[in-house]
Amino acid sequence: YVAATFKNFGQTAIADDHFITVVGCFGCLCSGLSRMLWGGLADRFGTFETLELTAYLSPIVMVIYSLTVQSKLAYGICVCSLYGLWGASYCLMPAIAAFLFGDKHFGTNYGFIFLVFGVICVILIDGAGFTGLSFARLNYVFIVIGCIGAALCSRIRYLTSKIKDEKVLRHHRA
């Protein structure tokens, strides 16, 4: 969501288009670099625990992002943080999808997970544009969705906490 809307949302309060573009470039770098962080945390604390951490951090950062758009510094930090949290999806979801759904149809299941992400974002963003919903209000929709997602991550972590064999989740370790 942030990747598709950070520029439009930023332009509601920041008139410096060059700054907003540079922030987006650094955000993309943060997404790529954060995957090493999330992978390391998953190895140390567990994949579901790391996903749960990112799920709780995302709505918190979105609230700060929504409330501090007037500040260039806060806006830049929040966009980079949100991109970094987005990178967690690409790092953690493959292992979780393989663990939950098995290796046999991993490619199909993983594809469907990101298809759903994409379709829902397009529906919400285009629906907001069609109805005239402001980006600020749309951010709050995503904050609510993020809170629900965080609660679901906690539930999944709880349900899988009794499973002792996490070999599938640590398949990349030497």
Buried (B, 14 or more C-beta within 10 A) or exposed (E): BBBEBBBEBBBEEBEEEEBBEEBBEBBBEBBEEBBEBBBEBBBEEBBBBBBBBBBBBBBBBBBBBBEBBEEBEBBBBBBBBBBBBBBBBBBBBBBBBBBEBEEEEBEEBBEEBEEEEEEEBEEBBEEBEEEEBEBEEBBBBBBEBBBEBBEEBBEBBEEBEEEEEBEBBEEEEE
